[in-house]
Amino acid sequence: MDVQSERRFFLLALGVIALYVSPLFLLGENAHIRVHDNLDSNIAWYKVLSESGKITGPLDAKIPQIANGKLSRNALGSELTGIVWLHALFPTMTAYALSQTITRVVVFVGMYLLLKTHFLPEPRWMAVRIGVALAFALTLFWPSGMLSTLG
């Protein structure tokens, strides 16, 4: 296989990832997402944190929207994570869709490069490299973990 074929297959795989996450963008709040670890906790926490104005606040700052203002800031995620800032900068479902897209694209490219550099460098393994990287990018994972799980 030549470089041009590999480039086409690589772009095709990115297209598959785009198709996979497209319902999140097209359907927005009507898209199907798992309730567990999403709607019952993490997404709600990110929304509350972004609306509290305490994203970069001190750890002992109180979050007024939870437990009558008795919950400390340190009970919610660190301000140093990308997903917290996605939820601070975008509407909830857009942030969720972007986090899914970023994670899956980075994971695909990372696995592809790992296989190409260390395990399957010969051109004849092009389809296997891209196929395995695509399969890995489409696996189920804890969405709020972003790259901590698959990265």
Rosetta constraint file for C-alpha pairs under 8 A:
AtomPair CA 1 CA 5 HARMONIC 6.26 0.50
AtomPair CA 1 CA 6 HARMONIC 7.04 0.50
AtomPair CA 1 CA 123 HARMONIC 5.96 0.50
AtomPair CA 1 CA 124 HARMONIC 6.19 0.50
AtomPair CA 1 CA 126 HARMONIC 7.29 0.50
AtomPair CA 2 CA 6 HARMONIC 6.46 0.50
AtomPair CA 2 CA 123 HARMONIC 7.30 0.50
AtomPair CA 3 CA 7 HARMONIC 6.14 0.50
AtomPair CA 4 CA 8 HARMONIC 6.28 0.50
AtomPair CA 5 CA 9 HARMONIC 6.24 0.50
AtomPair CA 6 CA 10 HARMONIC 5.99 0.50
AtomPair CA 6 CA 126 HARMONIC 6.39 0.50
AtomPair CA 6 CA 127 HARMONIC 7.85 0.50
AtomPair CA 7 CA 11 HARMONIC 6.16 0.50
AtomPair CA 8 CA 12 HARMONIC 6.06 0.50
AtomPair CA 9 CA 13 HARMONIC 6.12 0.50
AtomPair CA 9 CA 127 HARMONIC 7.64 0.50
AtomPair CA 9 CA 130 HARMONIC 7.23 0.50
AtomPair CA 10 CA 14 HARMONIC 6.38 0.50
AtomPair CA 10 CA 130 HARMONIC 6.45 0.50
AtomPair CA 11 CA 15 HARMONIC 6.14 0.50
AtomPair CA 12 CA 16 HARMONIC 6.32 0.50
AtomPair CA 13 CA 17 HARMONIC 6.41 0.50
AtomPair CA 13 CA 130 HARMONIC 7.20 0.50
AtomPair CA 13 CA 131 HARMONIC 7.91 0.50
AtomPair CA 13 CA 134 HARMONIC 6.28 0.50
AtomPair CA 14 CA 18 HARMONIC 6.21 0.50
AtomPair CA 14 CA 105 HARMONIC 7.27 0.50
AtomPair CA 15 CA 19 HARMONIC 6.11 0.50
AtomPair CA 16 CA 20 HARMONIC 6.08 0.50
AtomPair CA 17 CA 21 HARMONIC 6.35 0.50
AtomPair CA 17 CA 101 HARMONIC 7.79 0.50
AtomPair CA 17 CA 104 HARMONIC 7.19 0.50
AtomPair CA 17 CA 105 HARMONIC 7.32 0.50
AtomPair CA 17 CA 134 HARMONIC 7.75 0.50
AtomPair CA 17 CA 137 HARMONIC 7.76 0.50
AtomPair CA 17 CA 138 HARMONIC 7.33 0.50
AtomPair CA 18 CA 22 HARMONIC 5.81 0.50
AtomPair CA 18 CA 101 HARMONIC 7.57 0.50
AtomPair CA 19 CA 23 HARMONIC 7.77 0.50
AtomPair CA 20 CA 138 HARMONIC 7.96 0.50
AtomPair CA 21 CA 25 HARMONIC 7.12 0.50
AtomPair CA 21 CA 97 HARMONIC 7.00 0.50
AtomPair CA 21 CA 100 HARMONIC 7.19 0.50
AtomPair CA 21 CA 101 HARMONIC 6.49 0.50
AtomPair CA 22 CA 26 HARMONIC 5.94 0.50
AtomPair CA 23 CA 27 HARMONIC 5.38 0.50
AtomPair CA 23 CA 28 HARMONIC 7.40 0.50
AtomPair CA 23 CA 31 HARMONIC 6.07 0.50
AtomPair CA 24 CA 28 HARMONIC 5.42 0.50
AtomPair CA 24 CA 29 HARMONIC 7.89 0.50
AtomPair CA 24 CA 31 HARMONIC 5.47 0.50
AtomPair CA 24 CA 32 HARMONIC 7.80 0.50
AtomPair CA 24 CA 93 HARMONIC 7.35 0.50
AtomPair CA 24 CA 94 HARMONIC 7.78 0.50
AtomPair CA 24 CA 97 HARMONIC 5.43 0.50
AtomPair CA 25 CA 93 HARMONIC 7.91 0.50
AtomPair CA 25 CA 94 HARMONIC 6.81 0.50
AtomPair CA 25 CA 97 HARMONIC 6.25 0.50
AtomPair CA 26 CA 31 HARMONIC 7.98 0.50
AtomPair CA 27 CA 31 HARMONIC 4.96 0.50
AtomPair CA 28 CA 93 HARMONIC 5.85 0.50
AtomPair CA 28 CA 94 HARMONIC 7.13 0.50
AtomPair CA 29 CA 93 HARMONIC 6.04 0.50
AtomPair CA 33 CA 38 HARMONIC 7.70 0.50
AtomPair CA 34 CA 38 HARMONIC 6.44 0.50
AtomPair CA 34 CA 39 HARMONIC 7.56 0.50
AtomPair CA 35 CA 39 HARMONIC 4.89 0.50
AtomPair CA 35 CA 40 HARMONIC 6.08 0.50
AtomPair CA 36 CA 40 HARMONIC 6.10 0.50
AtomPair CA 36 CA 41 HARMONIC 7.81 0.50
AtomPair CA 37 CA 41 HARMONIC 5.70 0.50
AtomPair CA 37 CA 42 HARMONIC 5.88 0.50
AtomPair CA 37 CA 43 HARMONIC 7.98 0.50
AtomPair CA 37 CA 142 HARMONIC 7.42 0.50
AtomPair CA 37 CA 143 HARMONIC 7.86 0.50
AtomPair CA 37 CA 144 HARMONIC 7.64 0.50
AtomPair CA 38 CA 42 HARMONIC 5.18 0.50
AtomPair CA 38 CA 43 HARMONIC 5.27 0.50
AtomPair CA 38 CA 44 HARMONIC 7.63 0.50
AtomPair CA 38 CA 143 HARMONIC 7.57 0.50
AtomPair CA 38 CA 144 HARMONIC 7.50 0.50
AtomPair CA 39 CA 43 HARMONIC 5.67 0.50
AtomPair CA 39 CA 44 HARMONIC 6.30 0.50
AtomPair CA 40 CA 44 HARMONIC 6.97 0.50
AtomPair CA 41 CA 45 HARMONIC 6.02 0.50
AtomPair CA 42 CA 46 HARMONIC 6.22 0.50
AtomPair CA 42 CA 144 HARMONIC 6.63 0.50
AtomPair CA 43 CA 47 HARMONIC 6.18 0.50
AtomPair CA 43 CA 92 HARMONIC 7.42 0.50
AtomPair CA 43 CA 144 HARMONIC 7.89 0.50
AtomPair CA 44 CA 48 HARMONIC 6.11 0.50
AtomPair CA 45 CA 49 HARMONIC 5.96 0.50
AtomPair CA 45 CA 76 HARMONIC 6.81 0.50
AtomPair CA 46 CA 50 HARMONIC 6.02 0.50
AtomPair CA 46 CA 76 HARMONIC 7.97 0.50
AtomPair CA 46 CA 77 HARMONIC 7.75 0.50
AtomPair CA 46 CA 84 HARMONIC 6.00 0.50
AtomPair CA 46 CA 87 HARMONIC 6.11 0.50
AtomPair CA 46 CA 88 HARMONIC 7.77 0.50
AtomPair CA 47 CA 51 HARMONIC 6.14 0.50
AtomPair CA 47 CA 87 HARMONIC 6.44 0.50
AtomPair CA 47 CA 88 HARMONIC 7.52 0.50
AtomPair CA 47 CA 92 HARMONIC 6.90 0.50
AtomPair CA 48 CA 52 HARMONIC 5.90 0.50
AtomPair CA 48 CA 65 HARMONIC 6.86 0.50
AtomPair CA 49 CA 53 HARMONIC 6.94 0.50
AtomPair CA 49 CA 54 HARMONIC 6.46 0.50
AtomPair CA 49 CA 55 HARMONIC 6.04 0.50
AtomPair CA 49 CA 63 HARMONIC 7.53 0.50
AtomPair CA 49 CA 76 HARMONIC 7.38 0.50
AtomPair CA 50 CA 54 HARMONIC 7.25 0.50
AtomPair CA 50 CA 55 HARMONIC 6.22 0.50
AtomPair CA 50 CA 84 HARMONIC 7.58 0.50
AtomPair CA 50 CA 87 HARMONIC 6.63 0.50
AtomPair CA 50 CA 88 HARMONIC 4.87 0.50
AtomPair CA 51 CA 88 HARMONIC 7.77 0.50
AtomPair CA 52 CA 63 HARMONIC 6.30 0.50
AtomPair CA 52 CA 64 HARMONIC 7.02 0.50
AtomPair CA 52 CA 65 HARMONIC 7.28 0.50
AtomPair CA 53 CA 57 HARMONIC 7.75 0.50
AtomPair CA 54 CA 58 HARMONIC 7.73 0.50
AtomPair CA 54 CA 61 HARMONIC 7.28 0.50
AtomPair CA 54 CA 63 HARMONIC 7.32 0.50
AtomPair CA 54 CA 73 HARMONIC 7.14 0.50
AtomPair CA 55 CA 78 HARMONIC 7.97 0.50
AtomPair CA 55 CA 79 HARMONIC 5.77 0.50
AtomPair CA 56 CA 79 HARMONIC 6.01 0.50
AtomPair CA 57 CA 61 HARMONIC 6.31 0.50
AtomPair CA 57 CA 73 HARMONIC 7.28 0.50
AtomPair CA 58 CA 73 HARMONIC 7.01 0.50
AtomPair CA 59 CA 72 HARMONIC 6.61 0.50
AtomPair CA 59 CA 73 HARMONIC 4.98 0.50
AtomPair CA 59 CA 74 HARMONIC 4.71 0.50
AtomPair CA 60 CA 72 HARMONIC 5.26 0.50
AtomPair CA 60 CA 73 HARMONIC 5.83 0.50
AtomPair CA 60 CA 74 HARMONIC 6.65 0.50
AtomPair CA 61 CA 72 HARMONIC 5.54 0.50
AtomPair CA 61 CA 73 HARMONIC 5.23 0.50
AtomPair CA 61 CA 74 HARMONIC 7.99 0.50
AtomPair CA 62 CA 69 HARMONIC 5.61 0.50
AtomPair CA 62 CA 70 HARMONIC 5.94 0.50
AtomPair CA 62 CA 71 HARMONIC 5.51 0.50
AtomPair CA 62 CA 72 HARMONIC 4.59 0.50
AtomPair CA 62 CA 73 HARMONIC 5.75 0.50
AtomPair CA 63 CA 69 HARMONIC 5.23 0.50
AtomPair CA 63 CA 70 HARMONIC 6.90 0.50
AtomPair CA 63 CA 71 HARMONIC 5.56 0.50
AtomPair CA 63 CA 72 HARMONIC 6.12 0.50
AtomPair CA 63 CA 73 HARMONIC 6.13 0.50
AtomPair CA 64 CA 68 HARMONIC 6.12 0.50
AtomPair CA 64 CA 69 HARMONIC 3.77 0.50
AtomPair CA 64 CA 70 HARMONIC 7.22 0.50
AtomPair CA 64 CA 71 HARMONIC 7.61 0.50
AtomPair CA 65 CA 69 HARMONIC 6.12 0.50
AtomPair CA 66 CA 70 HARMONIC 7.01 0.50
AtomPair CA 66 CA 71 HARMONIC 6.11 0.50
AtomPair CA 67 CA 71 HARMONIC 6.02 0.50
AtomPair CA 71 CA 75 HARMONIC 7.01 0.50
AtomPair CA 72 CA 76 HARMONIC 7.99 0.50
AtomPair CA 74 CA 78 HARMONIC 7.73 0.50
AtomPair CA 77 CA 81 HARMONIC 7.67 0.50
AtomPair CA 77 CA 84 HARMONIC 7.19 0.50
AtomPair CA 78 CA 84 HARMONIC 7.54 0.50
AtomPair CA 79 CA 84 HARMONIC 6.25 0.50
AtomPair CA 79 CA 85 HARMONIC 7.28 0.50
AtomPair CA 80 CA 84 HARMONIC 7.75 0.50
AtomPair CA 81 CA 85 HARMONIC 6.95 0.50
AtomPair CA 82 CA 86 HARMONIC 6.17 0.50
AtomPair CA 83 CA 87 HARMONIC 6.28 0.50
AtomPair CA 83 CA 95 HARMONIC 7.49 0.50
AtomPair CA 83 CA 99 HARMONIC 6.51 0.50
AtomPair CA 83 CA 144 HARMONIC 7.07 0.50
AtomPair CA 83 CA 146 HARMONIC 7.19 0.50
AtomPair CA 84 CA 88 HARMONIC 6.24 0.50
AtomPair CA 85 CA 89 HARMONIC 5.99 0.50
AtomPair CA 86 CA 90 HARMONIC 5.85 0.50
AtomPair CA 86 CA 95 HARMONIC 5.03 0.50
AtomPair CA 86 CA 96 HARMONIC 7.90 0.50
AtomPair CA 86 CA 98 HARMONIC 7.66 0.50
AtomPair CA 86 CA 99 HARMONIC 7.41 0.50
AtomPair CA 87 CA 91 HARMONIC 6.50 0.50
AtomPair CA 87 CA 92 HARMONIC 5.84 0.50
AtomPair CA 87 CA 95 HARMONIC 5.21 0.50
AtomPair CA 87 CA 96 HARMONIC 7.68 0.50
AtomPair CA 89 CA 95 HARMONIC 7.80 0.50
AtomPair CA 90 CA 94 HARMONIC 6.02 0.50
AtomPair CA 90 CA 95 HARMONIC 5.43 0.50
AtomPair CA 91 CA 95 HARMONIC 6.05 0.50
AtomPair CA 92 CA 96 HARMONIC 6.23 0.50
AtomPair CA 93 CA 97 HARMONIC 6.03 0.50
AtomPair CA 94 CA 98 HARMONIC 6.02 0.50
AtomPair CA 95 CA 99 HARMONIC 6.07 0.50
AtomPair CA 96 CA 100 HARMONIC 6.25 0.50
AtomPair CA 97 CA 101 HARMONIC 6.15 0.50
AtomPair CA 98 CA 102 HARMONIC 5.94 0.50
AtomPair CA 99 CA 103 HARMONIC 5.98 0.50
AtomPair CA 99 CA 143 HARMONIC 7.72 0.50
AtomPair CA 99 CA 146 HARMONIC 6.48 0.50
AtomPair CA 100 CA 104 HARMONIC 6.09 0.50
AtomPair CA 100 CA 143 HARMONIC 6.86 0.50
AtomPair CA 100 CA 146 HARMONIC 7.25 0.50
AtomPair CA 101 CA 105 HARMONIC 6.06 0.50
AtomPair CA 102 CA 106 HARMONIC 6.04 0.50
AtomPair CA 103 CA 107 HARMONIC 5.97 0.50
AtomPair CA 103 CA 146 HARMONIC 5.64 0.50
AtomPair CA 103 CA 147 HARMONIC 5.75 0.50
AtomPair CA 103 CA 150 HARMONIC 7.80 0.50
AtomPair CA 103 CA 151 HARMONIC 7.63 0.50
AtomPair CA 104 CA 108 HARMONIC 5.99 0.50
AtomPair CA 104 CA 137 HARMONIC 4.93 0.50
AtomPair CA 104 CA 138 HARMONIC 6.89 0.50
AtomPair CA 105 CA 109 HARMONIC 6.18 0.50
AtomPair CA 105 CA 137 HARMONIC 7.08 0.50
AtomPair CA 106 CA 110 HARMONIC 5.89 0.50
AtomPair CA 106 CA 151 HARMONIC 7.50 0.50
AtomPair CA 107 CA 111 HARMONIC 6.01 0.50
AtomPair CA 107 CA 133 HARMONIC 7.64 0.50
AtomPair CA 107 CA 136 HARMONIC 7.42 0.50
AtomPair CA 107 CA 137 HARMONIC 5.55 0.50
AtomPair CA 107 CA 147 HARMONIC 7.70 0.50
AtomPair CA 107 CA 150 HARMONIC 6.45 0.50
AtomPair CA 107 CA 151 HARMONIC 5.80 0.50
AtomPair CA 108 CA 112 HARMONIC 6.06 0.50
AtomPair CA 108 CA 133 HARMONIC 5.00 0.50
AtomPair CA 108 CA 134 HARMONIC 5.76 0.50
AtomPair CA 108 CA 136 HARMONIC 6.87 0.50
AtomPair CA 108 CA 137 HARMONIC 4.99 0.50
AtomPair CA 109 CA 113 HARMONIC 6.09 0.50
AtomPair CA 109 CA 133 HARMONIC 7.29 0.50
AtomPair CA 110 CA 114 HARMONIC 6.08 0.50
AtomPair CA 110 CA 133 HARMONIC 7.96 0.50
AtomPair CA 110 CA 151 HARMONIC 7.75 0.50
AtomPair CA 111 CA 115 HARMONIC 6.10 0.50
AtomPair CA 111 CA 132 HARMONIC 7.87 0.50
AtomPair CA 111 CA 133 HARMONIC 5.10 0.50
AtomPair CA 111 CA 136 HARMONIC 7.60 0.50
AtomPair CA 112 CA 116 HARMONIC 6.04 0.50
AtomPair CA 112 CA 129 HARMONIC 5.80 0.50
AtomPair CA 112 CA 130 HARMONIC 6.11 0.50
AtomPair CA 112 CA 132 HARMONIC 7.79 0.50
AtomPair CA 112 CA 133 HARMONIC 5.19 0.50
AtomPair CA 113 CA 117 HARMONIC 5.77 0.50
AtomPair CA 114 CA 118 HARMONIC 5.80 0.50
AtomPair CA 114 CA 119 HARMONIC 7.17 0.50
AtomPair CA 115 CA 119 HARMONIC 4.82 0.50
AtomPair CA 115 CA 120 HARMONIC 5.29 0.50
AtomPair CA 115 CA 121 HARMONIC 7.02 0.50
AtomPair CA 115 CA 129 HARMONIC 5.99 0.50
AtomPair CA 116 CA 120 HARMONIC 5.13 0.50
AtomPair CA 116 CA 121 HARMONIC 4.51 0.50
AtomPair CA 116 CA 122 HARMONIC 7.76 0.50
AtomPair CA 116 CA 129 HARMONIC 6.73 0.50
AtomPair CA 117 CA 121 HARMONIC 5.72 0.50
AtomPair CA 120 CA 125 HARMONIC 5.97 0.50
AtomPair CA 120 CA 129 HARMONIC 6.94 0.50
AtomPair CA 121 CA 125 HARMONIC 7.18 0.50
AtomPair CA 122 CA 126 HARMONIC 7.55 0.50
AtomPair CA 125 CA 129 HARMONIC 6.11 0.50
AtomPair CA 126 CA 130 HARMONIC 6.26 0.50
AtomPair CA 127 CA 131 HARMONIC 5.84 0.50
AtomPair CA 128 CA 132 HARMONIC 5.88 0.50
AtomPair CA 129 CA 133 HARMONIC 6.10 0.50
AtomPair CA 130 CA 134 HARMONIC 5.99 0.50
AtomPair CA 131 CA 135 HARMONIC 6.09 0.50
AtomPair CA 132 CA 136 HARMONIC 6.08 0.50
AtomPair CA 133 CA 137 HARMONIC 6.14 0.50
AtomPair CA 134 CA 138 HARMONIC 6.28 0.50
AtomPair CA 135 CA 139 HARMONIC 6.48 0.50
AtomPair CA 141 CA 149 HARMONIC 6.90 0.50
AtomPair CA 141 CA 150 HARMONIC 7.33 0.50
AtomPair CA 142 CA 146 HARMONIC 7.30 0.50
AtomPair CA 142 CA 149 HARMONIC 6.99 0.50
AtomPair CA 145 CA 149 HARMONIC 5.81 0.50
AtomPair CA 146 CA 150 HARMONIC 7.46 0.50
AtomPair CA 146 CA 151 HARMONIC 7.80 0.50
AtomPair CA 147 CA 151 HARMONIC 4.25 0.50
